[in-house]
Amino acid sequence: MQQAQAAIILFAHGSRDPLWRLPLEAVAARIAAQQPDRPVLCAYLELCTPSLADAARHLVAQGATQVTVVPMFLGTGKHAREDLPLLVQDLHAAHPTVPFHVQTAIGEDPRMTALMAEIACEAPSA
């Protein structure tokens, strides 16, 4: 019997500016370094690739048996509240045997808000 392979998609808005992607890709690289057996991809709503559907298709083709979608938004705005559920419905239809779990927007996690507050209160470096 094949072991379950839990994959992660870091889902963000997207930008035409390639530098905008660097922090998100750094998160993916850190996950890959910490958990090398756990597939992780970045995906974007618009303006750059891959799309959420393309990332999911790639992970399922590579053997993912479950996928967690992490909305990399500071809050649950229109994209997380309206656009993402529709995209996830499409994922369920395209991959009916693969469970897709959507986490809360990353910025709403109390650990993230605490870290952002800590960073904001740091003394400026000389």
C-alpha positions in Angstrom: 0.0 0.0 0.0 1.3 3.5 -1.0 2.1 5.9 1.9 0.0 9.1 1.9 2.0 11.9 0.4 0.9 15.3 1.8 1.8 18.2 -0.4 1.6 22.0 0.2 0.7 24.8 -2.2 1.5 28.3 -1.1 -1.1 30.4 -2.8 -0.6 34.1 -3.4 -2.0 36.9 -5.5 0.9 37.2 -8.0 2.7 40.1 -9.6 4.5 40.9 -12.8 7.6 41.9 -10.8 9.8 38.8 -10.4 11.2 40.3 -7.1 7.8 40.1 -5.5 7.9 36.3 -5.6 11.2 36.0 -3.7 9.8 35.9 -0.2 7.1 33.4 -1.1 9.7 31.2 -2.8 11.9 31.5 0.3 9.1 30.1 2.4 8.8 27.2 -0.1 12.6 26.6 0.0 12.5 26.6 3.8 9.7 24.0 3.8 11.6 21.9 1.3 14.8 22.1 3.4 13.0 21.2 6.7 10.8 18.5 5.2 12.5 17.2 2.1 10.0 14.4 1.5 7.1 16.9 1.5 6.4 18.4 -1.9 5.7 22.1 -1.9 4.9 24.5 -4.7 4.0 28.2 -5.0 0.9 29.1 -7.0 -0.6 32.4 -8.0 -4.1 33.8 -8.7 -2.9 36.0 -11.5 -0.1 37.8 -13.2 2.4 34.9 -13.0 2.6 31.2 -13.1 1.9 28.5 -12.1 -1.8 28.8 -11.4 -3.4 26.9 -8.5 -4.8 24.3 -11.0 -1.4 23.8 -12.7 0.4 23.4 -9.3 -2.2 20.9 -8.1 -2.0 19.0 -11.4 1.8 18.8 -11.1 1.7 17.6 -7.4 -1.0 15.0 -8.1 1.0 13.7 -11.1 4.0 13.4 -8.8 2.0 11.3 -6.4 0.4 13.7 -3.9 -2.5 12.0 -2.2 -3.6 15.1 -0.2 -2.9 18.8 -0.7 -3.0 21.6 1.8 -3.5 25.1 0.2 -2.0 27.9 2.3 -3.4 31.3 1.4 -0.4 33.6 1.8 -2.6 36.7 2.4 -2.5 39.0 5.4 -6.2 38.7 5.8 -9.3 37.0 4.4 -10.2 39.4 1.7 -12.1 38.9 -1.5 -9.5 36.6 -3.0 -9.4 34.2 0.0 -13.1 34.5 0.7 -14.6 34.4 -2.8 -12.0 33.4 -5.5 -10.2 30.7 -3.7 -13.2 28.6 -2.8 -14.3 28.5 -6.5 -10.8 27.5 -7.5 -10.8 24.7 -4.9 -14.1 23.5 -6.2 -12.5 23.1 -9.6 -9.6 21.2 -7.9 -12.1 18.8 -6.3 -13.7 18.2 -9.7 -10.4 17.7 -11.5 -9.0 15.4 -8.8 -11.9 13.7 -7.0 -9.8 11.2 -5.1 -7.4 13.8 -3.6 -8.5 15.7 -0.5 -7.7 19.5 -0.7 -7.6 21.3 2.6 -7.5 25.1 2.7 -5.9 26.8 5.7 -6.9 30.2 7.1 -5.1 33.2 5.6 -1.6 33.1 6.9 -1.8 36.6 8.3 -4.7 35.7 10.6 -2.6 33.1 12.5 -1.9 34.5 16.0 1.7 33.4 15.6 2.1 35.5 12.5 0.4 38.6 14.0 2.7 38.2 17.0 5.8 38.0 14.8 4.7 41.0 12.7 4.2 43.0 15.9 7.6 41.9 17.2 9.3 42.9 14.0 7.4 46.3 13.9 8.6 47.1 17.4 12.3 46.4 16.8 14.7 49.2 17.2 16.1 50.5 14.0 19.6 49.3 13.3 22.3 51.9 13.3 
